[in-house]
Amino acid sequence: MASHTSKTVIYSALLGNGAIAITKFAAAAFTGSAAMLSEAIHSVVDTGNQLLLLFGLRRAAKPASAKHPFGYGLQLYFYTFVVAVLIFGVGAMISIIHGLEKIQHPHEIEHAWVNYLVLSLGILFEGAVWIVAFKAFKKEKGRKSWWSAVRNSKDPTVFTVLFEDTAALLGLITALLGVYLSETLNMPIIDGIASVVIGVILAITAAFLAFESQSLLTGEAASHDTRVGINRIARAEKGVAGLNQALTMHFGPNDVFVALSLDFVDTLTAKQVEETVTRLEKKIKEEHPDVTRLFIEAQSFDADRRGRQLLEAQRKEKEKDVP
């Protein structure tokens, strides 16, 4: 499950986006600005996204059942993917379409000072939410680079809110520039162009979030450090002759499944093998608390190699059958 910090970030974004969305719609209706309307739609989409993330967290927290023996953690990744689709399908497309209409049929913005006021307040509120998300993500990333931290993060809630708010701030700045240039240069078409630019910003954000969430949804391995640590513990355990395979997968931000194929010393009795497995499980879970499920298979190195060769041969046969 995601941490308490993740929920704090989401609630902060929910309150901020909900309040500013109402203000933006009122300003768009009063002034007729296309960029302001795009920003209002953007805030509504973001508000809905936060609700979806909270729903995803709640679903992911459900205990395992007979139908879902590994729990419901992957639902968080599913709803993160839905968020990305909504950003693109609703936010980006509507902003682009509305902007193109304004470019084809430009009209002057009335009472532009209202837009300046609302957009400035929006930057202030969104900036505050962005700082909360930024601090949470900075704490999560540790010594990793920003790009590496995003790519390797298993908790999508924090970086989703961070990227949403980054897109929101860029959109607000774009809308502010669009309104200012439209009024100053007496070129209403710029307001429509700003709306299109906001849509493009949302589309890029959605594409990145969709790529990251689909990777998590389709089964990402544990971090490199976790995998190395598990391998080290397994190889160092007395009674283990060799490590054949170590497979890991995240079923949630803090829910890692581990499957080990080990070659045990031939002279061990069945009881000694059981004791070795018990020690291994205890050591791995103590050093890596995120490991919630651990399955160990006893298999000789030669048998494991033959099994891999058979699977590889079957894969090649299937590739030949593909037209």
Secondary structure, 3 states (H helix, E strand, C coil): CCCHHHHHHHHHHHHHHHHHHHHHHHHHHHHCCHHHHHHHHHHHHHHHHHHHHHHHHHHHCCCCCCCCCCCCCHHHHHHHHHHHHHHHHHHHHHHHHHHHHHHHCCCCCCCHHHHHHHHHHHHHHHHHHHHHHHHHHHHHHCCCCHHHHHHHCCCHHHHHHHHHHHHHHHHHHHHHHHHHHHHHCCCCHHHHHHHHHHHHHHHHHHHHHHHHHHHHHCCCCCCHHHHHHHHHHHHHCCCEEEEEEEEEEEEECCEEEEEEEEEECCCCCHHHHHHHHHHHHHHHHHHCCCEEEEEEEECCHHHHHHHHHHHHHHHHHHHHHCC
